[in-house]
Amino acid sequence: MLLSAVNFDTNMLIGLAVDVLVVALLLLFAVVGAKKGIIKMSFGLITMVAVFLGSLLLVSPVSKVLINNTNLDNQLMSALERPIGAKLPGSYSFVYYHDLDNDPETPDELVIDKDNIPMPYDYVFEGTIYQQFGLHKLMRPMVENTLKNGDSDRIYLVDAITFSIASIIIMAATFIVLIIVLRIIMAILMRLLKKAVASLYIAYFLDRFFGLIFGLALGAVFILAAITLIQVFQNASFMEPVITALNRSYLTKFVMDNNFVYAYIVDKIDFRSILSKLFPGNQA
């Protein structure tokens, strides 16, 4: 009798400890939210999205301005031409569009000049290891893009490749610089907004209040995600102690029993078969 009472108390304490931990996490998120305020709490997410989308929208036009108004692309092409030209066979052969099948009704085919004879582009690295690795297929979009946007209807193969690589390098560098610049701009806006809010008591109060609400919401999402992840793997034998502890709780068990996210996932994905492949022979 005494032993069963001890077991009951232990089970109850375990369940209570789980619920206390969940509530403590919620309160922690709420306190952090109230301390930071809604502006600072949401600013990180807003900044990340705004900076990424802004950089994505601006990278192409800014890169075009740099290419059209500076000598960056030519300098990069010159630096790349020697190593690429030395490594790739046929680098200084012309590539262009030509009517190979003599059919005016069909589009011209992409060809490469082989001893003044137009050959299908796929022959570009014929008989070399580059052909076996399919490098010509990887390079084809570069060649087509350069012919489409270039001033000439025929170009050296090496020029098509170096122009494309130089353009990619410029776009990548531009994207990184845009992210840094936009991040600085957003940080300045954040500082100005915080000063404006701090000068008005009602705005300051609302900022902290909604920060608390936002913190609670983030905490709830975090806890729900953790519980959902646990439920996804609940049939694995190594999860048995965790599930047992959660089932002894009240609040957490209620969330588990009414977890709409887990119910949706289970309805769409067969986790039992996935787990059986991931953990063969380790199912409870």
ZAGU-344913 format. One record per residue: residue in three letters; x, y, z of N, C-alpha, C, O in turn. Coordinates in pm, whole numbers, padded with zeros to 5 digits. Example, Ala and Ser with C-alpha at 12.3 -4.5 7.8 and 13.67 -1.06 7.14 Angstrom:
% residues 2
R   code     n_xx     n_yy     n_zz    ca_xx    ca_yy    ca_zz     c_xx     c_yy     c_zz     o_xx     o_yy     o_zz
R    ALA    01319   -00569    00780    01230   -00450    00780    01320   -00330    00780    01424   -00332    00846
R    SER    01285   -00225    00708    01367   -00106    00714    01290    00003    00787    01341    00114    00804
//
This chain:
% residues 284
R   code     n_xx     n_yy     n_zz    ca_xx    ca_yy    ca_zz     c_xx     c_yy     c_zz     o_xx     o_yy     o_zz
R    MET    00084   -00120    00000    00000    00000    00000    00087    00125    00000    00064    00220   -00075
R    LEU    00189    00122    00087    00281    00235    00096    00358    00253   -00034    00383    00365   -00079
R    LEU    00397    00139   -00095    00472    00142   -00220    00390    00203   -00333    00440    00283   -00411
R    SER    00260    00163   -00339    00173    00216   -00444    00152    00366   -00426    00144    00441   -00523
R    ALA    00144    00410   -00299    00128    00553   -00272    00252    00630   -00316    00242    00740   -00371
R    VAL    00369    00571   -00291    00494    00634   -00333    00500    00645   -00485    00540    00749   -00539
R    ASN    00461    00536   -00554    00459    00536   -00700    00364    00641   -00753    00393    00712   -00850
R    PHE    00245    00651   -00686    00146    00749   -00728    00201    00890   -00713    00186    00975   -00802
R    ASP    00266    00914   -00598    00323    01046   -00574    00433    01078   -00674    00443    01191   -00722
R    THR    00514    00978   -00706    00622    00997   -00802    00567    01029   -00940    00613    01122   -01007
R    ASN    00466    00952   -00982    00404    00977   -01112    00343    01116   -01118    00355    01187   -01217
R    MET    00276    01154   -01007    00213    01285   -01002    00317    01396   -01008    00297    01497   -01075
R    LEU    00429    01375   -00939    00535    01475   -00938    00600    01489   -01075    00633    01600   -01117
R    ILE    00617    01377   -01144    00675    01381   -01279    00584    01460   -01372    00629    01547   -01447
R    GLY    00452    01428   -01367    00356    01500   -01450    00352    01648   -01416    00345    01733   -01505
R    LEU    00357    01678   -01286    00355    01818   -01242    00481    01891   -01289    00475    02007   -01329
R    ALA    00594    01823   -01282    00721    01883   -01325    00717    01918   -01473    00768    02022   -01515
R    VAL    00658    01829   -01553    00646    01855   -01697    00562    01979   -01722    00599    02066   -01801
R    ASP    00447    01987   -01654    00358    02103   -01671    00424    02232   -01624    00410    02337   -01687
R    VAL    00496    02224   -01511    00566    02342   -01459    00671    02389   -01560    00687    02510   -01581
R    LEU    00740    02295   -01623    00841    02329   -01723    00777    02400   -01842    00831    02499   -01892
R    VAL    00663    02349   -01887    00592    02409   -02001    00547    02551   -01966    00567    02644   -02044
R    VAL    00486    02567   -01850    00439    02700   -01806    00557    02795   -01789    00549    02912   -01825
R    ALA    00668    02744   -01734    00787    02828   -01714    00841    02877   -01848    00884    02992   -01860
R    LEU    00839    02790   -01949    00884    02831   -02082    00795    02939   -02140    00843    03037   -02197
R    LEU    00663    02922   -02123    00568    03023   -02170    00594    03157   -02102    00597    03262   -02167
R    LEU    00612    03153   -01970    00637    03276   -01895    00769    03341   -01937    00780    03463   -01944
R    LEU    00869    03258   -01964    00999    03310   -02007    00985    03386   -02139    01037    03496   -02154
R    PHE    00914    03324   -02234    00890    03390   -02362    00811    03519   -02342    00839    03620   -02407
R    ALA    00712    03515   -02251    00630    03634   -02225    00713    03747   -02165    00700    03862   -02206
R    VAL    00798    03713   -02068    00883    03814   -02003    00980    03876   -02103    00999    03997   -02107
R    VAL    01042    03791   -02185    01134    03840   -02287    01060    03931   -02385    01112    04035   -02425
R    GLY    00938    03889   -02423    00858    03970   -02514    00822    04105   -02455    00831    04207   -02523
R    ALA    00782    04105   -02327    00746    04231   -02261    00867    04322   -02246    00857    04444   -02258
R    LYS    00982    04262   -02219    01104    04340   -02201    01151    04403   -02332    01192    04519   -02335
R    LYS    01145    04325   -02439    01192    04375   -02568    01088    04463   -02638    01123    04559   -02706
R    GLY    00960    04429   -02620    00855    04502   -02689    00827    04443   -02825    00911    04373   -02883
R    ILE    00707    04469   -02877    00665    04411   -03004    00752    04458   -03120    00778    04383   -03214
R    ILE    00797    04584   -03113    00877    04638   -03223    01008    04561   -03237    01043    04517   -03347
R    LYS    01078    04545   -03126    01206    04475   -03131    01188    04326   -03154    01268    04263   -03224
R    MET    01081    04267   -03097    01056    04124   -03113    01029    04087   -03258    01081    03989   -03311
R    SER    00945    04169   -03322    00905    04139   -03460    01003    04196   -03561    01002    04158   -03678
R    PHE    01087    04289   -03515    01175    04357   -03609    01273    04262   -03676    01304    04276   -03794
R    GLY    01323    04164   -03599    01418    04070   -03657    01360    03995   -03775    01423    03983   -03880
R    LEU    01237    03944   -03757    01171    03870   -03865    01140    03962   -03982    01164    03928   -04097
R    ILE    01085    04081   -03951    01051    04177   -04056    01176    04218   -04133    01175    04227   -04256
R    THR    01283    04244   -04059    01409    04285   -04122    01462    04176   -04213    01503    04204   -04326
R    MET    01461    04052   -04166    01512    03941   -04245    01436    03929   -04377    01496    03915   -04483
R    VAL    01302    03934   -04369    01219    03921   -04489    01239    04041   -04581    01257    04025   -04702
R    ALA    01236    04163   -04523    01249    04285   -04604    01385    04293   -04672    01394    04327   -04790
R    VAL    01490    04261   -04598    01626    04268   -04654    01644    04164   -04764    01702    04193   -04869
R    PHE    01594    04042   -04741    01608    03936   -04841    01530    03970   -04969    01584    03961   -05079
R    LEU    01403    04010   -04952    01321    04043   -05069    01375    04166   -05141    01379    04170   -05264
R    GLY    01418    04267   -05064    01474    04387   -05125    01599    04356   -05206    01616    04405   -05317
R    SER    01687    04274   -05149    01810    04235   -05219    01778    04154   -05344    01842    04170   -05448
R    LEU    01678    04067   -05332    01639    03983   -05445    01584    04067   -05560    01613    04039   -05676
R    LEU    01506    04170   -05527    01447    04256   -05629    01550    04350   -05692    01540    04384   -05810
R    LEU    01648    04392   -05614    01744    04492   -05661    01869    04433   -05725    01939    04502   -05800
R    VAL    01899    04306   -05698    02026    04250   -05743    02041    04252   -05894    02149    04282   -05945
R    SER    01934    04221   -05967    01944    04218   -06114    01965    04357   -06173    02060    04375   -06250
R    PRO    01879    04456   -06141    01902    04590   -06200    02034    04653   -06157    02100    04718   -06238
R    VAL    02073    04636   -06030    02200    04694   -05984    02318    04627   -06054    02414    04695   -06091
R    SER    02311    04495   -06073    02418    04424   -06144    02430    04471   -06288    02540    04487   -06340
R    LYS    02315    04493   -06352    02316    04543   -06491    02380    04681   -06500    02455    04710   -06592
R    VAL    02348    04766   -06402    02409    04900   -06399    02561    04888   -06386    02635    04959   -06454
R    LEU    02607    04800   -06298    02751    04781   -06279    02817    04728   -06406    02925    04774   -06444
R    ILE    02752    04631   -06470    02810    04571   -06591    02813    04672   -06706    02909    04677   -06782
R    ASN    02706    04753   -06718    02695    04848   -06830    02778    04974   -06810    02815    05040   -06907
R    ASN    02808    05009   -06685    02873    05137   -06659    03011    05126   -06596    03074    05227   -06565
R    THR    03058    05005   -06577    03193    04986   -06523    03267    04884   -06609    03211    04827   -06703
R    ASN    03391    04863   -06576    03473    04766   -06649    03493    04638   -06569    03583    04559   -06599
R    LEU    03408    04618   -06467    03424    04502   -06379    03414    04370   -06454    03495    04280   -06434
R    ASP    03312    04360   -06542    03292    04233   -06612    03410    04201   -06703    03452    04086   -06712
R    ASN    03463    04302   -06772    03577    04279   -06861    03702    04239   -06783    03779    04153   -06827
R    GLN    03721    04301   -06667    03836    04266   -06584    03827    04121   -06534    03925    04048   -06534
R    LEU    03707    04083   -06492    03687    03945   -06446    03703    03847   -06561    03764    03741   -06544
R    MET    03650    03881   -06678    03662    03793   -06795    03808    03774   -06833    03850    03663   -06866
R    SER    03885    03882   -06828    04028    03872   -06861    04102    03783   -06762    04189    03704   -06800
R    ALA    04065    03795   -06634    04130    03713   -06531    04092    03566   -06545    04172    03478   -06514
R    LEU    03971    03539   -06592    03923    03401   -06604    03962    03336   -06736    03971    03213   -06745
R    GLU    03986    03417   -06839    04007    03362   -06973    04129    03270   -06981    04121    03162   -07039
R    ARG    04240    03311   -06924    04363    03233   -06936    04349    03093   -06874    04377    02995   -06943
R    PRO    04308    03080   -06747    04297    02944   -06690    04190    02859   -06757    04209    02739   -06777
R    ILE    04077    02920   -06793    03970    02843   -06858    04010    02804   -06999    03990    02690   -07041
R    GLY    04067    02900   -07073    04109    02872   -07211    04215    02764   -07219    04220    02688   -07315
R    ALA    04302    02758   -07117    04409    02659   -07117    04358    02519   -07082    04417    02420   -07124
R    LYS    04250    02512   -07007    04200    02383   -06960    04099    02319   -07056    04100    02198   -07075
R    LEU    04013    02401   -07116    03904    02345   -07196    03942    02336   -07343    03982    02436   -07402
R    PRO    03930    02218   -07403    03958    02204   -07547    03853    02278   -07629    03735    02280   -07593
R    GLY    03896    02338   -07738    03802    02409   -07825    03754    02540   -07768    03650    02592   -07810
R    SER    03828    02595   -07672    03784    02720   -07607    03774    02835   -07706    03691    02925   -07689
R    TYR    03859    02834   -07810    03861    02945   -07904    03792    02908   -08035    03822    02964   -08141
R    SER    03698    02814   -08026    03611    02783   -08139    03487    02871   -08129    03441    02902   -08019
R    PHE    03433    02910   -08244    03312    02993   -08244    03189    02908   -08212    03179    02793   -08256
R    VAL    03098    02965   -08137    02966    02904   -08116    02862    03003   -08167    02876    03124   -08150
R    TYR    02759    02949   -08231    02656    03035   -08291    02536    02949   -08327    02538    02827   -08311
R    TYR    02432    03013   -08377    02313    02941   -08422    02320    02923   -08573    02356    03015   -08647
R    HIS    02284    02802   -08618    02294    02771   -08760    02184    02672   -08798    02145    02587   -08718
R    ASP    02135    02684   -08921    02029    02594   -08969    02092    02463   -09016    02118    02444   -09134
R    LEU    02116    02374   -08921    02183    02248   -08953    02099    02156   -09039    02152    02089   -09128
R    ASP    01969    02152   -09014    01884    02058   -09087    01828    02116   -09216    01746    02053   -09282
R    ASN    01873    02238   -09251    01826    02304   -09373    01674    02311   -09383    01616    02299   -09491
R    ASP    01611    02331   -09269    01466    02342   -09265    01430    02480   -09210    01443    02503   -09090
R    PRO    01384    02571   -09295    01352    02707   -09249    01235    02712   -09152    01213    02813   -09085
R    GLU    01160    02603   -09144    01043    02600   -09055    01082    02573   -08910    01004    02600   -08818
R    THR    01201    02520   -08889    01245    02488   -08752    01348    02590   -08705    01417    02651   -08787
R    PRO    01358    02610   -08574    01457    02707   -08523    01599    02662   -08553    01627    02543   -08565
R    ASP    01689    02759   -08566    01829    02726   -08588    01885    02654   -08465    01844    02679   -08352
R    GLU    01981    02566   -08490    02042    02488   -08382    02170    02557   -08333    02236    02629   -08408
R    LEU    02202    02533   -08206    02327    02583   -08151    02440    02494   -08201    02435    02371   -08186
R    VAL    02543    02555   -08260    02652    02477   -08318    02786    02532   -08269    02795    02642   -08216
R    ILE    02889    02450   -08289    03026    02493   -08263    03108    02471   -08389    03090    02371   -08459
R    ASP    03197    02563   -08416    03277    02557   -08538    03393    02460   -08519    03479    02481   -08433
R    LYS    03394    02354   -08600    03503    02255   -08596    03572    02256   -08732    03521    02201   -08829
R    ASP    03689    02320   -08739    03763    02330   -08865    03676    02391   -08974    03668    02341   -09086
R    ASN    03609    02502   -08938    03522    02577   -09028    03398    02498   -09071    03333    02533   -09170
R    ILE    03367    02393   -08998    03246    02315   -09027    03154    02324   -08905    03196    02290   -08794
R    PRO    03029    02371   -08923    02937    02379   -08809    02893    02240   -08763    02837    02163   -08841
R    MET    02920    02211   -08638    02882    02083   -08580    02786    02108   -08463    02791    02214   -08401
R    PRO    02697    02010   -08434    02607    02028   -08319    02685    02061   -08192    02795    02010   -08171
R    TYR    02628    02145   -08111    02697    02191   -07989    02742    02075   -07901    02845    02086   -07835
R    ASP    02668    01966   -07899    02703    01852   -07813    02838    01791   -07847    02892    01711   -07770
R    TYR    02895    01828   -07964    03026    01778   -08003    03140    01862   -07945    03257    01839   -07976
R    VAL    03106    01960   -07861    03204    02058   -07814    03325    01994   -07746    03438    02037   -07768
R    PHE    03302    01892   -07664    03413    01826   -07594    03424    01680   -07636    03464    01595   -07556
R    GLU    03390    01650   -07759    03388    01512   -07806    03523    01443   -07785    03629    01496   -07820
R    GLY    03516    01323   -07725    03636    01244   -07705    03719    01284   -07584    03830    01235   -07566
R    THR    03665    01372   -07501    03739    01414   -07381    03662    01374   -07256    03545    01336   -07262
R    ILE    03730    01384   -07141    03666    01349   -07014    03554    01447   -06980    03461    01414   -06907
R    TYR    03564    01572   -07035    03461    01672   -07008    03327    01629   -07067    03221    01656   -07011
R    GLN    03334    01562   -07183    03212    01513   -07245    03147    01405   -07158    03025    01401   -07143
R    GLN    03230    01318   -07102    03179    01209   -07019    03110    01263   -06893    03011    01206   -06846
R    PHE    03164    01372   -06838    03105    01431   -06718    02988    01525   -06749    02926    01579   -06658
R    GLY    02958    01543   -06877    02843    01626   -06915    02865    01775   -06893    02769    01849   -06873
R    LEU    02992    01820   -06898    03020    01962   -06876    02955    02050   -06983    02916    02163   -06956
R    HIS    02945    01996   -07105    02884    02074   -07213    02738    02108   -07184    02690    02214   -07223
R    LYS    02668    02016   -07116    02529    02042   -07081    02518    02150   -06974    02428    02233   -06977
R    LEU    02612    02148   -06880    02614    02250   -06775    02644    02388   -06832    02591    02489   -06785
R    MET    02730    02392   -06935    02772    02519   -06993    02673    02573   -07096    02676    02692   -07127
R    ARG    02587    02488   -07148    02499    02531   -07257    02414    02654   -07222    02408    02746   -07303
R    PRO    02348    02658   -07103    02271    02778   -07070    02356    02905   -07069    02308    03013   -07105
R    MET    02484    02893   -07027    02574    03009   -07028    02596    03058   -07171    02591    03178   -07198
R    VAL    02620    02964   -07261    02645    02998   -07401    02522    03062   -07463    02531    03166   -07529
R    GLU    02406    03000   -07442    02282    03053   -07499    02250    03191   -07445    02206    03279   -07519
R    ASN    02272    03211   -07315    02243    03340   -07253    02335    03449   -07307    02291    03562   -07331
R    THR    02463    03416   -07328    02558    03514   -07380    02525    03550   -07524    02532    03668   -07560
R    LEU    02488    03453   -07606    02449    03481   -07744    02322    03565   -07749    02308    03653   -07834
R    LYS    02231    03537   -07657    02104    03610   -07654    02124    03757   -07617    02062    03845   -07674
R    ASN    02212    03781   -07520    02230    03917   -07467    02351    03990   -07526    02372    04108   -07498
R    GLY    02431    03920   -07606    02551    03982   -07660    02525    04064   -07785    02414    04067   -07838
R    ASP    02631    04132   -07830    02620    04218   -07949    02648    04143   -08078    02616    04191   -08187
R    SER    02707    04024   -08067    02745    03949   -08187    02665    03820   -08195    02622    03764   -08094
R    ASP    02646    03771   -08320    02572    03647   -08338    02662    03524   -08328    02615    03411   -08337
R    ARG    02792    03546   -08311    02885    03436   -08290    02996    03482   -08195    03046    03594   -08206
R    ILE    03034    03395   -08105    03136    03430   -08005    03225    03309   -07980    03189    03195   -08009
R    TYR    03343    03337   -07924    03428    03227   -07882    03364    03157   -07762    03300    03220   -07678
R    LEU    03382    03027   -07757    03327    02949   -07646    03378    03001   -07513    03301    03012   -07417
R    VAL    03507    03032   -07505    03566    03079   -07379    03505    03212   -07335    03490    03237   -07216
R    ASP    03469    03298   -07433    03408    03427   -07399    03269    03408   -07340    03229    03478   -07247
R    ALA    03195    03313   -07396    03061    03285   -07344    03067    03237   -07200    02987    03277   -07115
R    ILE    03165    03150   -07174    03178    03094   -07038    03225    03200   -06939    03167    03214   -06831
R    THR    03330    03274   -06976    03384    03375   -06884    03284    03487   -06858    03277    03539   -06747
R    PHE    03207    03525   -06960    03106    03631   -06939    03000    03585   -06840    02959    03661   -06752
R    SER    02955    03460   -06854    02853    03409   -06763    02906    03398   -06620    02838    03436   -06525
R    ILE    03028    03347   -06606    03087    03333   -06472    03109    03471   -06409    03082    03491   -06291
R    ALA    03158    03566   -06490    03179    03702   -06439    03047    03765   -06395    03042    03832   -06292
R    SER    02941    03742   -06472    02809    03796   -06436    02759    03736   -06305    02702    03806   -06222
R    ILE    02781    03605   -06288    02739    03538   -06164    02816    03593   -06045    02758    03616   -05939
R    ILE    02947    03614   -06062    03029    03668   -05953    02982    03808   -05915    02970    03841   -05797
R    ILE    02955    03891   -06016    02909    04028   -05990    02774    04027   -05920    02752    04104   -05826
R    MET    02683    03939   -05965    02551    03931   -05902    02561    03883   -05758    02493    03934   -05670
R    ALA    02647    03784   -05734    02664    03732   -05597    02722    03840   -05505    02675    03857   -05392
R    ALA    02824    03912   -05553    02884    04018   -05473    02784    04131   -05449    02778    04187   -05340
R    THR    02707    04164   -05553    02605    04269   -05540    02500    04230   -05438    02456    04313   -05358
R    PHE    02459    04104   -05441    02358    04055   -05347    02407    04068   -05203    02332    04111   -05116
R    ILE    02531    04031   -05179    02588    04039   -05043    02595    04185   -04997    02560    04216   -04883
R    VAL    02641    04274   -05087    02651    04416   -05052    02513    04475   -05024    02496    04553   -04931
R    LEU    02414    04437   -05106    02277    04486   -05085    02223    04442   -04949    02158    04520   -04880
R    ILE    02250    04317   -04913    02205    04267   -04782    02264    04352   -04669    02194    04389   -04575
R    ILE    02394    04382   -04680    02461    04462   -04576    02403    04604   -04570    02372    04654   -04462
R    VAL    02388    04667   -04688    02337    04805   -04693    02194    04813   -04642    02162    04900   -04561
R    LEU    02109    04723   -04689    01969    04725   -04645    01957    04693   -04497    01870    04746   -04428
R    ARG    02045    04606   -04447    02043    04575   -04304    02079    04698   -04221    02019    04722   -04116
R    ILE    02175    04775   -04268    02214    04899   -04198    02098    04999   -04199    02070    05064   -04099
R    ILE    02032    05011   -04315    01918    05103   -04327    01807    05063   -04231    01749    05148   -04163
R    MET    01777    04934   -04225    01673    04885   -04134    01711    04908   -03988    01625    04938   -03906
R    ALA    01838    04895   -03956    01884    04918   -03818    01865    05065   -03779    01826    05095   -03667
R    ILE    01893    05156   -03873    01874    05299   -03848    01726    05330   -03827    01689    05404   -03736
R    LEU    01641    05271   -03913    01496    05291   -03898    01447    05238   -03764    01361    05299   -03700
R    MET    01502    05125   -03722    01464    05065   -03594    01499    05160   -03479    01420    05178   -03387
R    ARG    01617    05219   -03484    01660    05309   -03378    01570    05433   -03372    01533    05478   -03264
R    LEU    01536    05487   -03488    01448    05604   -03493    01309    05570   -03440    01248    05650   -03368
R    LEU    01259    05451   -03477    01127    05409   -03431    01124    05389   -03281    01027    05426   -03214
R    LYS    01231    05330   -03226    01237    05309   -03081    01239    05441   -03005    01177    05454   -02899
R    LYS    01310    05539   -03058    01313    05671   -02994    01176    05736   -02996    01134    05798   -02898
R    ALA    01105    05721   -03109    00972    05780   -03120    00875    05714   -03023    00792    05782   -02962
R    VAL    00885    05582   -03009    00796    05508   -02918    00827    05543   -02773    00735    05560   -02692
R    ALA    00956    05554   -02740    00996    05582   -02602    00949    05719   -02555    00930    05741   -02435
R    SER    00931    05812   -02649    00890    05948   -02611    00741    05957   -02582    00696    06058   -02526
R    LEU    00663    05857   -02618    00518    05856   -02593    00486    05740   -02499    00511    05624   -02531
R    TYR    00430    05773   -02383    00406    05670   -02282    00308    05564   -02332    00332    05445   -02314
R    ILE    00198    05607   -02395    00096    05512   -02441    00155    05419   -02546    00127    05299   -02548
R    ALA    00238    05475   -02635    00303    05393   -02738    00401    05295   -02673    00411    05179   -02714
R    TYR    00473    05343   -02570    00567    05258   -02498    00493    05143   -02429    00536    05028   -02435
R    PHE    00379    05176   -02365    00300    05075   -02296    00247    04970   -02394    00254    04850   -02369
R    LEU    00193    05018   -02508    00139    04926   -02609    00249    04838   -02667    00228    04720   -02695
R    ASP    00366    04897   -02686    00480    04821   -02739    00515    04705   -02646    00536    04593   -02691
R    ARG    00520    04732   -02514    00552    04628   -02417    00439    04526   -02404    00463    04406   -02393
R    PHE    00315    04576   -02406    00200    04486   -02390    00193    04387   -02507    00180    04266   -02487
R    PHE    00200    04440   -02628    00193    04352   -02745    00320    04267   -02757    00317    04160   -02817
R    GLY    00430    04316   -02700    00550    04233   -02694    00528    04112   -02607    00573    04002   -02640
R    LEU    00457    04131   -02495    00423    04019   -02407    00335    03918   -02480    00358    03797   -02473
R    ILE    00233    03969   -02551    00143    03881   -02627    00220    03805   -02735    00202    03685   -02754
R    PHE    00307    03878   -02804    00386    03817   -02910    00480    03712   -02853    00501    03606   -02913
R    GLY    00537    03741   -02735    00624    03644   -02669    00550    03518   -02630    00601    03408   -02648
R    LEU    00429    03536   -02576    00346    03419   -02543    00317    03336   -02667    00323    03213   -02664
R    ALA    00284    03404   -02776    00253    03333   -02901    00375    03256   -02951    00362    03141   -02994
R    LEU    00492    03319   -02945    00615    03249   -02987    00642    03129   -02898    00682    03023   -02946
R    GLY    00621    03147   -02768    00641    03036   -02674    00547    02922   -02703    00587    02805   -02699
R    ALA    00421    02954   -02732    00322    02851   -02763    00360    02775   -02890    00348    02653   -02896
R    VAL    00407    02849   -02991    00449    02785   -03116    00569    02695   -03092    00575    02583   -03144
R    PHE    00664    02743   -03013    00784    02664   -02981    00748    02535   -02909    00796    02427   -02944
R    ILE    00662    02546   -02808    00621    02429   -02730    00541    02332   -02816    00561    02211   -02809
R    LEU    00451    02386   -02898    00370    02301   -02986    00459    02227   -03086    00437    02109   -03115
R    ALA    00559    02297   -03139    00652    02233   -03234    00730    02121   -03166    00751    02015   -03224
R    ALA    00775    02146   -03041    00850    02044   -02967    00763    01922   -02938    00808    01809   -02954
R    ILE    00639    01946   -02894    00548    01835   -02864    00515    01757   -02991    00508    01635   -02989
R    THR    00495    01829   -03102    00466    01763   -03229    00582    01675   -03272    00561    01562   -03318
R    LEU    00703    01725   -03257    00822    01647   -03293    00831    01521   -03207    00864    01413   -03257
R    ILE    00802    01535   -03079    00803    01419   -02989    00697    01317   -03031    00723    01197   -03032
R    GLN    00578    01366   -03067    00470    01276   -03107    00501    01204   -03238    00462    01089   -03258
R    VAL    00572    01273   -03327    00609    01212   -03454    00693    01087   -03431    00679    00987   -03502
R    PHE    00782    01092   -03330    00872    00980   -03301    00825    00896   -03182    00903    00819   -03126
R    GLN    00699    00911   -03143    00653    00844   -03021    00654    00692   -03031    00660    00624   -02929
R    ASN    00647    00638   -03153    00644    00493   -03167    00783    00430   -03163    00797    00307   -03158
R    ALA    00885    00514   -03165    01021    00462   -03152    01046    00425   -03006    01009    00499   -02916
R    SER    01109    00311   -02984    01126    00261   -02847    01208    00355   -02759    01185    00362   -02638
R    PHE    01304    00428   -02818    01387    00517   -02737    01308    00637   -02684    01355    00708   -02595
R    MET    01187    00660   -02739    01104    00772   -02693    01007    00732   -02582    00935    00816   -02529
R    GLU    01006    00604   -02547    00908    00555   -02449    00914    00628   -02315    00808    00664   -02263
R    PRO    01032    00652   -02255    01035    00724   -02126    00979    00866   -02137    00912    00914   -02045
R    VAL    01005    00932   -02249    00957    01069   -02268    00805    01070   -02278    00739    01151   -02213
R    ILE    00750    00980   -02359    00604    00972   -02376    00537    00937   -02243    00432    00992   -02210
R    THR    00598    00847   -02168    00542    00809   -02037    00535    00930   -01944    00434    00951   -01876
R    ALA    00641    01009   -01941    00644    01128   -01856    00540    01230   -01900    00472    01290   -01816
R    LEU    00526    01249   -02031    00428    01346   -02083    00285    01301   -02054    00199    01383   -02024
R    ASN    00261    01171   -02062    00126    01119   -02035    00086    01133   -01888   -00033    01126   -01857
R    ARG    00181    01154   -01799    00150    01172   -01657    00116    01318   -01624    00073    01349   -01513
R    SER    00136    01405   -01721    00107    01547   -01698   -00041    01575   -01728   -00114    01487   -01773
R    TYR   -00082    01696   -01704   -00220    01735   -01731   -00226    01832   -01850   -00292    01806   -01950
R    LEU   -00157    01944   -01836   -00159    02045   -01942   -00096    01992   -02070   -00153    02005   -02178
R    THR    00021    01932   -02057    00093    01882   -02175    00017    01769   -02242    00012    01761   -02365
R    LYS   -00042    01680   -02163   -00120    01570   -02219   -00243    01624   -02292   -00283    01570   -02396
R    PHE   -00303    01729   -02238   -00418    01791   -02305   -00377    01845   -02442   -00450    01830   -02540
R    VAL   -00260    01908   -02448   -00210    01960   -02576   -00183    01845   -02672   -00216    01854   -02790
R    MET   -00124    01737   -02622   -00096    01620   -02706   -00225    01559   -02761   -00231    01522   -02878
R    ASP   -00326    01550   -02677   -00453    01490   -02719   -00527    01577   -02820   -00610    01527   -02897
R    ASN   -00498    01706   -02821   -00569    01799   -02910   -00474    01869   -03007   -00501    01980   -03052
R    ASN   -00364    01803   -03038   -00263    01863   -03125   -00307    01855   -03271   -00290    01752   -03336
R    PHE   -00364    01963   -03322   -00415    01966   -03459   -00301    01961   -03561   -00320    01911   -03672
R    VAL   -00183    02012   -03524   -00069    02008   -03616   -00025    01864   -03638   -00002    01821   -03752
R    TYR   -00014    01789   -03529    00025    01649   -03540   -00080    01569   -03617   -00046    01484   -03699
R    ALA   -00208    01597   -03590   -00316    01527   -03659   -00309    01553   -03809   -00332    01462   -03889
R    TYR   -00278    01676   -03847   -00268    01711   -03989   -00150    01640   -04054   -00161    01586   -04164
R    ILE   -00036    01641   -03983    00085    01577   -04038    00064    01427   -04056    00100    01371   -04160
R    VAL    00005    01364   -03956   -00019    01219   -03963   -00114    01185   -04077   -00102    01081   -04142
R    ASP   -00209    01275   -04101   -00306    01253   -04209   -00240    01260   -04346   -00285    01196   -04441
R    LYS   -00132    01340   -04356   -00069    01361   -04486    00055    01274   -04509    00090    01244   -04623
R    ILE    00120    01233   -04400    00246    01159   -04412    00240    01030   -04332    00195    01028   -04218
R    ASP    00287    00922   -04394    00291    00793   -04327    00422    00781   -04249    00519    00724   -04298
R    PHE    00422    00835   -04125    00544    00834   -04045    00581    00696   -03995    00698    00668   -03969
R    ARG    00483    00609   -03981    00513    00475   -03931    00607    00401   -04026    00703    00336   -03983
R    SER    00578    00411   -04157    00664    00343   -04254    00801    00411   -04263    00903    00344   -04282
R    ILE    00802    00546   -04247    00930    00618   -04251    01017    00580   -04133    01136    00554   -04148
R    LEU    00956    00575   -04014    01030    00539   -03893    01081    00396   -03899    01190    00366   -03849
R    SER    01002    00308   -03960    01045    00168   -03969    01170    00154   -04056    01250    00063   -04038
R    LYS    01185    00248   -04153    01304    00247   -04238    01422    00313   -04167    01537    00270   -04180
R    LEU    01392    00420   -04090    01498    00491   -04019    01550    00412   -03899    01670    00408   -03873
R    PHE    01456    00349   -03828    01492    00275   -03706    01439    00132   -03714    01349    00096   -03639
R    PRO    01494    00051   -03804    01446   -00087   -03816    01464   -00164   -03687    01572   -00164   -03627
R    GLY    01358   -00230   -03645    01364   -00310   -03524    01366   -00229   -03397    01392   -00281   -03289
R    ASN    01337   -00096   -03410    01341   -00010   -03291    01206    00053   -03265    01197    00162   -03208
R    GLN    01099   -00015   -03309    00964    00036   -03290    00902   -00026   -03166    00918   -00145   -03139
R    ALA    00830    00059   -03091    00767    00008   -02970    00645   -00073   -03004    00578   -00124   -02914
//
